[in-house]
Amino acid sequence: MSIVSSSLARIKASPTRAISARASELEREGKDVIALAAGEPDFDTPEHIRIAAIEAMNQGKTRYAPQGGVPELREAVCRKLKRENGLDFAPAQTVITTGGKEALYDAFIASLDPGDEVVIPAPYWVSYPDMVLLGGGTPVVVDSDPDNGFALSPQTLEAAITSKTKWLLLNSPGNPSGGVIDRAGLEALADVLRAHPHVWIMTDDIYEHVIYDDVVFNTIAQVAPDLHERTLIVNGLSKAYCMTGWRIGYAAGPKTIIDAMIKVQSQSTSCACTVSQWAGVAALDGDQSFIAANNTVFQERRDLALSILNQSNGLSCATPGGAFYLYVDCRGVMGKRTPNGATVGSDEDFVKYLLDSELVAGVHGAAFGMSPYFRISYALDTARLEEACLRIQRACGSLEG
Ligand SMILES: Cc1ncc(COP(=O)(O)O)c(C=O)c1O
Protein backbone atom coordinates (compact mmCIF):
# COMPACT_ATOMS: atom_id res chain seq x y z
CA MET A 1 0.00 0.00 0.00
CA SER A 2 1.37 3.41 -0.94
CA ILE A 3 2.24 5.87 1.81
CA VAL A 4 0.93 8.61 -0.49
CA SER A 5 -2.83 9.16 -0.47
CA SER A 6 -4.92 8.62 -3.56
CA SER A 7 -6.19 12.21 -3.37
CA LEU A 8 -2.63 13.47 -3.51
CA ALA A 9 -1.87 11.18 -6.41
CA ARG A 10 -4.42 13.18 -8.42
CA ILE A 11 -2.31 16.32 -7.97
CA LYS A 12 0.49 17.06 -10.39
CA ALA A 13 3.87 18.14 -9.15
CA SER A 14 4.62 21.77 -9.84
CA PRO A 15 4.99 22.03 -13.63
CA THR A 16 7.68 24.62 -13.20
CA ARG A 17 9.79 22.20 -11.19
CA ALA A 18 11.58 20.58 -14.11
CA ILE A 19 12.59 23.90 -15.60
CA SER A 20 13.67 25.27 -12.20
CA ALA A 21 15.70 22.12 -11.54
CA ARG A 22 17.46 22.49 -14.91
CA ALA A 23 18.07 26.21 -14.25
CA SER A 24 19.64 25.43 -10.85
CA GLU A 25 21.80 22.72 -12.41
CA LEU A 26 23.11 25.21 -14.98
CA GLU A 27 23.73 27.78 -12.24
CA ARG A 28 25.71 25.22 -10.25
CA GLU A 29 27.85 24.73 -13.35
CA GLY A 30 28.67 28.46 -13.05
CA LYS A 31 26.46 29.53 -15.98
CA ASP A 32 24.88 33.01 -16.05
CA VAL A 33 21.23 31.95 -15.92
CA ILE A 34 18.54 34.68 -15.89
CA ALA A 35 15.36 33.45 -14.22
CA LEU A 36 12.17 35.09 -15.43
CA ALA A 37 10.03 32.67 -13.49
CA ALA A 38 9.55 34.29 -10.09
CA GLY A 39 6.15 35.72 -9.15
CA GLU A 40 7.38 38.28 -6.69
CA PRO A 41 8.49 41.92 -6.74
CA ASP A 42 12.23 42.47 -6.50
CA PHE A 43 11.63 45.54 -4.28
CA ASP A 44 12.14 45.40 -0.52
CA THR A 45 9.21 45.64 1.89
CA PRO A 46 8.76 49.39 2.65
CA GLU A 47 10.49 50.58 5.80
CA HIS A 48 7.38 51.69 7.72
CA ILE A 49 5.99 48.15 7.42
CA ARG A 50 9.23 46.57 8.63
CA ILE A 51 9.34 48.98 11.59
CA ALA A 52 5.77 48.05 12.56
CA ALA A 53 6.83 44.40 12.71
CA ILE A 54 9.86 45.19 14.88
CA GLU A 55 7.69 47.23 17.23
CA ALA A 56 5.15 44.41 17.42
CA MET A 57 7.89 41.96 18.38
CA ASN A 58 9.31 44.33 20.98
CA GLN A 59 5.84 44.83 22.45
CA GLY A 60 5.48 41.07 22.86
CA LYS A 61 2.88 40.60 20.14
CA THR A 62 4.43 37.25 19.47
CA ARG A 63 1.75 34.82 20.56
CA TYR A 64 -1.05 33.05 18.69
CA ALA A 65 -3.47 35.47 17.08
CA PRO A 66 -7.19 35.16 17.91
CA GLN A 67 -9.28 32.99 15.59
CA GLY A 68 -9.76 34.64 12.22
CA GLY A 69 -6.89 37.05 12.75
CA VAL A 70 -5.68 40.02 14.77
CA PRO A 71 -8.83 42.20 15.23
CA GLU A 72 -6.93 45.36 14.25
CA LEU A 73 -5.96 43.78 10.92
CA ARG A 74 -9.48 42.55 10.24
CA GLU A 75 -10.66 46.11 10.88
CA ALA A 76 -7.95 47.48 8.57
CA VAL A 77 -9.12 45.04 5.87
CA CYS A 78 -12.69 46.37 6.26
CA ARG A 79 -11.42 49.96 5.98
CA LYS A 80 -9.47 49.03 2.85
CA LEU A 81 -12.48 47.36 1.23
CA LYS A 82 -14.61 50.43 1.94
CA ARG A 83 -11.98 52.98 0.89
CA GLU A 84 -10.76 51.30 -2.27
CA ASN A 85 -13.67 49.14 -3.39
CA GLY A 86 -16.70 50.85 -1.90
CA LEU A 87 -17.69 47.61 -0.16
CA ASP A 88 -19.11 47.20 3.34
CA PHE A 89 -17.85 44.31 5.43
CA ALA A 90 -17.82 43.67 9.17
CA PRO A 91 -14.60 42.29 10.70
CA ALA A 92 -16.44 38.98 11.32
CA GLN A 93 -16.85 38.67 7.56
CA THR A 94 -13.07 38.57 7.08
CA VAL A 95 -10.32 36.07 7.79
CA ILE A 96 -6.58 36.68 7.81
CA THR A 97 -4.63 33.86 6.20
CA THR A 98 -1.09 32.70 5.56
CA GLY A 99 -0.91 34.36 2.14
CA GLY A 100 -3.71 34.59 -0.37
CA LYS A 101 -2.89 30.98 -1.09
CA GLU A 102 -4.26 29.80 2.23
CA ALA A 103 -7.44 31.80 1.70
CA LEU A 104 -8.06 30.06 -1.63
CA TYR A 105 -7.20 26.67 -0.21
CA ASP A 106 -9.35 27.06 2.92
CA ALA A 107 -12.26 28.25 0.79
CA PHE A 108 -12.12 25.16 -1.42
CA ILE A 109 -11.67 22.76 1.51
CA ALA A 110 -14.54 24.47 3.32
CA SER A 111 -16.99 24.43 0.43
CA LEU A 112 -16.43 21.58 -2.01
CA ASP A 113 -18.20 18.24 -1.97
CA PRO A 114 -17.22 15.44 -4.36
CA GLY A 115 -18.50 16.27 -7.83
CA ASP A 116 -18.73 20.01 -7.21
CA GLU A 117 -17.35 21.93 -10.16
CA VAL A 118 -15.21 25.05 -10.20
CA VAL A 119 -15.04 27.01 -13.44
CA ILE A 120 -11.46 28.18 -13.96
CA PRO A 121 -10.63 30.41 -16.94
CA ALA A 122 -7.35 29.53 -18.68
CA PRO A 123 -4.65 30.63 -18.70
CA TYR A 124 -4.86 30.19 -14.94
CA TRP A 125 -2.52 30.48 -12.00
CA VAL A 126 -0.97 27.01 -11.67
CA SER A 127 -2.32 26.29 -8.20
CA TYR A 128 -6.05 26.69 -8.86
CA PRO A 129 -6.92 23.33 -10.45
CA ASP A 130 -4.83 21.37 -7.98
CA MET A 131 -6.33 23.17 -5.01
CA VAL A 132 -9.79 22.28 -6.31
CA LEU A 133 -8.73 18.65 -6.67
CA LEU A 134 -7.30 18.62 -3.15
CA GLY A 135 -10.64 19.94 -1.94
CA GLY A 136 -12.34 17.00 -3.63
CA GLY A 137 -13.91 19.09 -6.40
CA THR A 138 -13.63 19.04 -10.17
CA PRO A 139 -11.87 21.84 -12.04
CA VAL A 140 -13.68 22.84 -15.22
CA VAL A 141 -11.13 24.70 -17.31
CA VAL A 142 -12.42 27.04 -20.01
CA ASP A 143 -10.46 29.26 -22.37
CA SER A 144 -10.47 33.00 -21.92
CA ASP A 145 -10.19 35.22 -24.99
CA PRO A 146 -6.58 36.09 -25.93
CA ASP A 147 -7.88 38.67 -28.42
CA ASN A 148 -9.75 40.47 -25.66
CA GLY A 149 -7.02 40.81 -23.05
CA PHE A 150 -7.58 37.23 -21.81
CA ALA A 151 -11.03 38.12 -20.46
CA LEU A 152 -13.59 35.36 -19.95
CA SER A 153 -16.50 35.82 -22.35
CA PRO A 154 -20.08 35.58 -21.04
CA GLN A 155 -20.86 32.95 -23.70
CA THR A 156 -18.01 30.74 -22.50
CA LEU A 157 -19.15 31.14 -18.90
CA GLU A 158 -22.76 30.32 -19.78
CA ALA A 159 -21.68 27.16 -21.61
CA ALA A 160 -19.53 26.00 -18.68
CA ILE A 161 -22.14 26.29 -15.93
CA THR A 162 -23.95 23.10 -14.90
CA SER A 163 -26.13 22.19 -11.93
CA LYS A 164 -22.91 21.07 -10.19
CA THR A 165 -21.08 24.39 -10.56
CA LYS A 166 -20.16 25.69 -7.12
CA TRP A 167 -17.73 28.46 -7.96
CA LEU A 168 -16.57 30.67 -10.77
CA LEU A 169 -12.98 31.70 -10.12
CA LEU A 170 -11.95 35.14 -11.38
CA ASN A 171 -8.44 36.58 -11.30
CA SER A 172 -8.03 40.07 -12.72
CA PRO A 173 -5.37 41.37 -13.21
CA GLY A 174 -4.43 37.81 -13.95
CA ASN A 175 -1.46 35.56 -13.52
CA PRO A 176 -0.02 34.55 -16.04
CA SER A 177 -1.54 36.90 -18.63
CA GLY A 178 -1.61 40.26 -16.84
CA GLY A 179 -5.06 40.59 -18.42
CA VAL A 180 -7.65 42.82 -16.79
CA ILE A 181 -11.40 42.32 -17.06
CA ASP A 182 -12.89 45.79 -17.38
CA ARG A 183 -16.15 47.00 -15.86
CA ALA A 184 -18.22 46.13 -18.92
CA GLY A 185 -16.66 42.66 -19.02
CA LEU A 186 -17.56 42.07 -15.36
CA GLU A 187 -21.09 43.38 -15.93
CA ALA A 188 -21.54 40.90 -18.77
CA LEU A 189 -20.36 38.03 -16.53
CA ALA A 190 -22.67 39.26 -13.76
CA ASP A 191 -25.62 39.04 -16.17
CA VAL A 192 -24.86 35.37 -16.74
CA LEU A 193 -24.38 34.70 -13.03
CA ARG A 194 -27.74 36.29 -12.15
CA ALA A 195 -29.43 33.52 -14.11
CA HIS A 196 -27.58 30.88 -12.06
CA PRO A 197 -28.14 31.70 -8.40
CA HIS A 198 -26.43 28.51 -7.20
CA VAL A 199 -23.03 29.65 -8.50
CA TRP A 200 -20.70 31.44 -6.10
CA ILE A 201 -17.91 33.75 -7.23
CA MET A 202 -14.39 33.60 -5.87
CA THR A 203 -12.42 36.62 -7.01
CA ASP A 204 -8.66 36.57 -6.52
CA ASP A 205 -7.79 40.26 -6.46
CA ILE A 206 -4.16 39.87 -5.42
CA TYR A 207 -2.86 42.00 -8.33
CA GLU A 208 -5.44 44.74 -7.69
CA HIS A 209 -2.83 47.46 -7.25
CA VAL A 210 -0.41 46.35 -9.93
CA ILE A 211 -2.04 48.15 -12.86
CA TYR A 212 -0.76 50.41 -15.63
CA ASP A 213 -1.72 53.12 -18.08
CA ASP A 214 -5.31 54.22 -17.53
CA VAL A 215 -6.51 50.84 -16.24
CA VAL A 216 -9.05 51.04 -13.43
CA PHE A 217 -9.40 48.05 -11.12
CA ASN A 218 -12.89 46.66 -10.54
CA THR A 219 -14.01 43.75 -8.45
CA ILE A 220 -17.26 42.00 -9.26
CA ALA A 221 -19.07 42.71 -5.96
CA GLN A 222 -18.57 46.41 -6.60
CA VAL A 223 -19.80 46.24 -10.19
CA ALA A 224 -22.74 43.95 -9.35
CA PRO A 225 -23.77 44.68 -5.74
CA ASP A 226 -26.57 42.12 -5.99
CA LEU A 227 -23.90 39.39 -6.25
CA HIS A 228 -22.14 40.56 -3.09
CA GLU A 229 -23.94 37.88 -1.06
CA ARG A 230 -22.37 35.06 -3.04
CA THR A 231 -18.94 36.53 -3.65
CA LEU A 232 -15.76 35.70 -1.76
CA ILE A 233 -12.98 38.24 -2.22
CA VAL A 234 -9.46 36.91 -1.83
CA ASN A 235 -6.59 39.35 -1.61
CA GLY A 236 -3.24 39.72 0.08
CA LEU A 237 -0.20 41.82 0.72
CA SER A 238 2.42 39.79 -1.15
CA LYS A 239 2.44 41.59 -4.45
CA ALA A 240 1.63 45.29 -4.12
CA TYR A 241 3.21 45.62 -0.66
CA CYS A 242 6.29 43.55 -1.58
CA MET A 243 5.61 41.16 1.30
CA THR A 244 5.78 37.70 -0.26
CA GLY A 245 7.77 36.24 2.62
CA TRP A 246 5.58 37.70 5.35
CA ARG A 247 2.69 35.44 4.29
CA ILE A 248 -0.34 37.63 4.82
CA GLY A 249 -3.49 37.23 2.79
CA TYR A 250 -7.15 37.66 3.56
CA ALA A 251 -10.65 36.85 2.42
CA ALA A 252 -13.89 38.75 2.81
CA GLY A 253 -17.36 37.40 2.16
CA PRO A 254 -20.56 36.09 3.67
CA LYS A 255 -20.14 34.92 7.24
CA THR A 256 -21.15 31.32 6.45
CA ILE A 257 -18.16 30.74 4.19
CA ILE A 258 -15.79 32.84 6.35
CA ASP A 259 -16.74 30.84 9.47
CA ALA A 260 -16.18 27.60 7.58
CA MET A 261 -12.76 28.83 6.43
CA ILE A 262 -11.84 29.80 9.99
CA LYS A 263 -12.78 26.26 11.03
CA VAL A 264 -10.39 24.84 8.41
CA GLN A 265 -7.70 27.26 9.56
CA SER A 266 -8.22 26.34 13.21
CA GLN A 267 -7.36 22.74 12.38
CA SER A 268 -4.38 23.51 10.14
CA THR A 269 -2.27 26.64 10.60
CA SER A 270 -4.17 28.05 13.66
CA CYS A 271 -3.42 31.58 12.46
CA ALA A 272 -1.23 33.62 10.17
CA CYS A 273 2.03 34.82 11.74
CA THR A 274 1.08 37.36 14.41
CA VAL A 275 4.06 39.65 13.83
CA SER A 276 3.31 39.73 10.10
CA GLN A 277 -0.31 40.57 10.86
CA TRP A 278 0.80 43.70 12.73
CA ALA A 279 3.01 44.59 9.77
CA GLY A 280 -0.12 44.13 7.67
CA VAL A 281 -1.97 46.78 9.70
CA ALA A 282 0.81 49.26 8.87
CA ALA A 283 0.69 48.19 5.22
CA LEU A 284 -3.04 48.70 4.79
CA ASP A 285 -3.39 51.82 6.94
CA GLY A 286 -0.07 53.48 6.10
CA ASP A 287 1.39 55.45 3.23
CA GLN A 288 0.46 53.92 -0.13
CA SER A 289 2.57 56.13 -2.39
CA PHE A 290 5.30 53.54 -2.96
CA ILE A 291 2.77 51.42 -4.88
CA ALA A 292 2.51 53.97 -7.71
CA ALA A 293 6.29 54.45 -7.65
CA ASN A 294 6.85 50.69 -8.00
CA ASN A 295 4.25 50.51 -10.77
CA THR A 296 6.15 53.17 -12.73
CA VAL A 297 9.22 50.93 -12.66
CA PHE A 298 7.19 47.83 -13.55
CA GLN A 299 5.55 49.65 -16.43
CA GLU A 300 8.90 50.73 -17.87
CA ARG A 301 10.09 47.14 -17.67
CA ARG A 302 6.87 45.85 -19.22
CA ASP A 303 7.27 48.21 -22.17
CA LEU A 304 10.97 47.42 -22.58
CA ALA A 305 10.33 43.67 -22.60
CA LEU A 306 7.34 44.02 -24.94
CA SER A 307 9.29 46.04 -27.47
CA ILE A 308 12.14 43.53 -27.64
CA LEU A 309 9.94 40.42 -27.66
CA ASN A 310 7.57 41.83 -30.27
CA GLN A 311 10.59 42.33 -32.52
CA SER A 312 11.61 38.69 -32.13
CA ASN A 313 10.90 36.24 -34.93
CA GLY A 314 7.79 34.21 -34.23
CA LEU A 315 6.74 35.94 -30.97
CA SER A 316 3.90 38.32 -30.28
CA CYS A 317 2.40 39.77 -27.15
CA ALA A 318 -0.34 42.35 -26.62
CA THR A 319 0.15 44.94 -23.88
CA PRO A 320 -1.30 43.64 -20.59
CA GLY A 321 -2.95 46.09 -18.19
CA GLY A 322 -1.66 44.65 -14.93
CA ALA A 323 0.39 42.20 -12.83
CA PHE A 324 4.07 41.76 -13.74
CA TYR A 325 3.97 39.02 -16.34
CA LEU A 326 3.95 38.76 -20.10
CA TYR A 327 2.21 35.78 -21.64
CA VAL A 328 3.89 35.60 -24.99
CA ASP A 329 2.29 33.90 -27.98
CA CYS A 330 4.93 31.65 -29.53
CA ARG A 331 2.94 29.84 -32.20
CA GLY A 332 5.26 31.47 -34.77
CA VAL A 333 8.19 29.34 -33.62
CA MET A 334 6.31 26.04 -33.56
CA GLY A 335 7.74 23.53 -36.02
CA LYS A 336 11.01 25.43 -36.43
CA ARG A 337 14.40 23.78 -35.98
CA THR A 338 17.02 24.68 -33.41
CA PRO A 339 20.72 24.94 -34.39
CA ASN A 340 21.08 21.42 -32.88
CA GLY A 341 18.52 20.08 -35.32
CA ALA A 342 15.72 19.56 -32.77
CA THR A 343 12.18 20.55 -33.73
CA VAL A 344 10.29 22.97 -31.51
CA GLY A 345 7.03 21.05 -31.19
CA SER A 346 5.52 22.63 -28.08
CA ASP A 347 5.88 25.61 -25.79
CA GLU A 348 7.70 23.32 -23.36
CA ASP A 349 10.27 22.51 -26.08
CA PHE A 350 10.68 26.23 -26.71
CA VAL A 351 11.21 27.07 -23.04
CA LYS A 352 13.80 24.25 -22.76
CA TYR A 353 15.53 25.59 -25.87
CA LEU A 354 15.67 29.11 -24.36
CA LEU A 355 17.22 27.72 -21.21
CA ASP A 356 19.75 25.48 -22.91
CA SER A 357 20.78 27.88 -25.66
CA GLU A 358 20.55 31.28 -23.97
CA LEU A 359 20.28 30.47 -20.24
CA VAL A 360 16.93 32.21 -19.85
CA ALA A 361 14.30 30.48 -17.67
CA GLY A 362 10.65 31.20 -18.46
CA VAL A 363 7.60 28.99 -17.92
CA HIS A 364 5.77 27.14 -20.70
CA GLY A 365 2.13 27.94 -21.36
CA ALA A 366 0.98 24.35 -20.92
CA ALA A 367 1.61 24.84 -17.18
CA PHE A 368 -1.12 27.51 -17.21
CA GLY A 369 -3.56 25.63 -19.41
CA MET A 370 -3.16 27.56 -22.67
CA SER A 371 -0.63 26.80 -25.41
CA PRO A 372 1.51 27.68 -27.26
CA TYR A 373 2.62 30.51 -25.00
CA PHE A 374 5.32 31.14 -22.44
CA ARG A 375 5.29 33.36 -19.38
CA ILE A 376 7.98 35.71 -18.26
CA SER A 377 7.93 37.74 -15.08
CA TYR A 378 9.41 41.21 -15.38
CA ALA A 379 9.75 41.68 -11.64
CA LEU A 380 13.54 41.76 -11.83
CA ASP A 381 16.33 44.26 -12.32
CA THR A 382 15.76 46.24 -15.53
CA ALA A 383 19.22 45.64 -17.01
CA ARG A 384 18.95 41.89 -16.40
CA LEU A 385 15.47 41.87 -17.91
CA GLU A 386 16.72 43.64 -21.03
CA GLU A 387 19.62 41.21 -21.33
CA ALA A 388 17.19 38.27 -20.97
CA CYS A 389 14.84 39.61 -23.65
CA LEU A 390 17.74 40.21 -26.04
CA ARG A 391 18.83 36.62 -25.46
CA ILE A 392 15.30 35.40 -26.26
CA GLN A 393 15.34 37.51 -29.42
CA ARG A 394 18.67 35.97 -30.42
CA ALA A 395 17.36 32.47 -29.73
CA CYS A 396 14.36 33.14 -32.01
CA GLY A 397 16.69 34.47 -34.69
CA SER A 398 18.70 31.24 -34.61
CA LEU A 399 15.69 29.04 -35.38
CA GLU A 400 15.30 27.75 -38.90
CA GLY A 401 12.39 26.68 -41.00
C1 LIG B 1 -2.95 34.74 -8.93
C2 LIG B 1 -2.32 34.51 -7.62
N1 LIG B 1 -3.10 34.29 -6.56
C3 LIG B 1 -2.60 34.05 -5.35
C4 LIG B 1 -1.24 34.01 -5.16
C5 LIG B 1 -0.77 33.69 -3.77
O1 LIG B 1 0.02 34.65 -3.21
P1 LIG B 1 0.36 34.67 -1.65
O2 LIG B 1 0.04 33.35 -1.09
O3 LIG B 1 1.81 34.99 -1.60
O4 LIG B 1 -0.49 35.75 -1.07
C6 LIG B 1 -0.37 34.21 -6.22
C7 LIG B 1 1.09 34.11 -6.06
O5 LIG B 1 1.84 33.96 -6.98
C8 LIG B 1 -0.93 34.48 -7.49
O6 LIG B 1 -0.17 34.71 -8.56
The ligand as an SDF file (V2000), in Angstrom:
LIG
                    3D

 16 16  0  0  0  0  0  0  0  0999 V2000
   -2.9510   34.7430   -8.9330 C   0  0  0  0  0  0  0  0  0  0  0  0
   -2.3200   34.5060   -7.6170 C   0  0  0  0  0  0  0  0  0  0  0  0
   -3.1030   34.2850   -6.5610 N   0  0  0  0  0  0  0  0  0  0  0  0
   -2.5960   34.0490   -5.3490 C   0  0  0  0  0  0  0  0  0  0  0  0
   -1.2380   34.0130   -5.1560 C   0  0  0  0  0  0  0  0  0  0  0  0
   -0.7740   33.6930   -3.7660 C   0  0  0  0  0  0  0  0  0  0  0  0
    0.0230   34.6510   -3.2150 O   0  0  0  0  0  0  0  0  0  0  0  0
    0.3610   34.6700   -1.6550 P   0  0  0  0  0  0  0  0  0  0  0  0
    0.0360   33.3510   -1.0900 O   0  0  0  0  0  0  0  0  0  0  0  0
    1.8080   34.9940   -1.5950 O   0  0  0  0  0  0  0  0  0  0  0  0
   -0.4880   35.7500   -1.0710 O   0  0  0  0  0  0  0  0  0  0  0  0
   -0.3730   34.2140   -6.2240 C   0  0  0  0  0  0  0  0  0  0  0  0
    1.0900   34.1080   -6.0590 C   0  0  0  0  0  0  0  0  0  0  0  0
    1.8450   33.9560   -6.9750 O   0  0  0  0  0  0  0  0  0  0  0  0
   -0.9330   34.4820   -7.4890 C   0  0  0  0  0  0  0  0  0  0  0  0
   -0.1670   34.7130   -8.5560 O   0  0  0  0  0  0  0  0  0  0  0  0
  1  2  1  0
  2  3  1  0
  2 15  2  0
  3  4  2  0
  4  5  1  0
  5  6  1  0
  5 12  2  0
  6  7  1  0
  7  8  1  0
  8  9  2  0
  8 10  1  0
  8 11  1  0
 12 13  1  0
 12 15  1  0
 13 14  2  0
 15 16  1  0
M  END
$$$$
